[in-house]
């Protein structure tokens, strides 16, 4: 139970983690992330990497859609730009992964700025359609610009490398993906402690009063697009290193919808929500498959019944969340925290 | 010396003439009030000054400089024009503290990279803004008990006060208040009137307001302009304005001057 906090300076009061209990839990969580790859089998490790990539991309989309209020269906396209940039750079220049990933992010950010240009004039669903058009256009480029993208066959690339180290296995990739995910989420959290993050939220909540306060709408909307696509580009670059093959079909439209769903299920405008949403969307389909496998010894027909049901159950879960927890998974977490704040007393 | 000079301003939407040849001035370091019946063009005038509407004719001079339509609202905010809205325009999802900090946006400089790292300039700047907001504004407006609450959960009167706090964080030269006490109870109105007077006296900010509450308008204004059907009927000190027959006619539309005069002049009573 926490009774209160006595801060001596404004700086201490502005910190992200203000109590020692929070810091303890955070340290515990980071320790688990560190031990995880040593303790689990290859399947869980593979899932861990996928969740890490999804967390980065979802956090990016959350900045744009959750915090700035600009609905985008282009996330998969921006990830594709990042993935192709990494693939092309590692085939043609052999640069080490930190440089290719940053360049992938910057490339995606540049494309994001272009796609974001209509956002000054169109909002809501109209903007979603504009970004949809952009993602179709990007898909077309991936498929047709053969000298660079390898056309429908796509590109195969060498594993990521740095200082003579090659990151070939999932185990090695985990140590790129997860620290990067942690860092990028932390950076996003930092943005929302400053004027820039506040400006994003101001644009989402009431753009006219944002203008009155001296916030240049176009500038900040484009900044949000750039930041969001940077995250998508890095996630796409990691995706390329992880699968080591990039084709136009790696980034279908359904992937954009996947990330939008992750943001909504997790909690729009809540970074923790983005993380939980990404984990939920990645893990639940897998968990349902495991459930099927576990049922097979008792009901030999389970795979026959379950496999067509998986998508329906998954969809049903999402709809259920929207109805019963419209603020997303993050709200459940907050409720648990509130409960324990005064525990064992009732509040 | 006038800080704001409106001359021959005309604005129309299709056939509706919202403002016709409006001229008046806002003397520096005064509380200047625009009054007039509903639909007289008061809010349209505010929107012209803050740059949302482009008047078809006439011009606005601010601190002696022309303020053409090419200067957009964000730029006007940086020049020192702040305003509040008739129907509160706060960011409902944010806390009181974040709403007020947003007012300081134009005076902050840190860029995206230092924001991502929250290191160096961004950190120093955020801490300095927090201190200033706490010690100058939150203290002054007596809203320290609600600083962590989301705005949406606050009662109306407090929301109005938070909106005023946000405008003050912009460190304006001219503060435009669109109906600051509308819908408030008597106690809240008295608080707000006191804050407005203090803002003029202690902060040296010129206040330009639109208000319907005649008691308060006559009490605290130094200068009043009366608008009707998009035209300025008269301007002057409160005593002259409230006895002007044109004003009485505009407000009440009949000739029973004495009863109307009593309504316009509620003998110093607020509310």
Interface residues (C-beta under 8 A of the other chain):
Chain A: X9 X10 X11 X13 X14 X187 X188 X190 X191 X193 X194 X195 X196 X197 X198 X199 X201 X202 X204 X205 X206 X208 X209 X210 X211 X212 X213 X214 X215 X216 X217 X223 X227 X269
Chain B: X50 X52 X72 X73 X74 X75 X77 X78 X82 X83 X85 X89 X90 X91 X92 X93 X94 X98 X101 X102 X103 X104 X105 X106 X108 X110 X111 X112 X115 X116 X117 X118 X122 X123 X125 X126 X127 X130 X131 X134 X166 X170
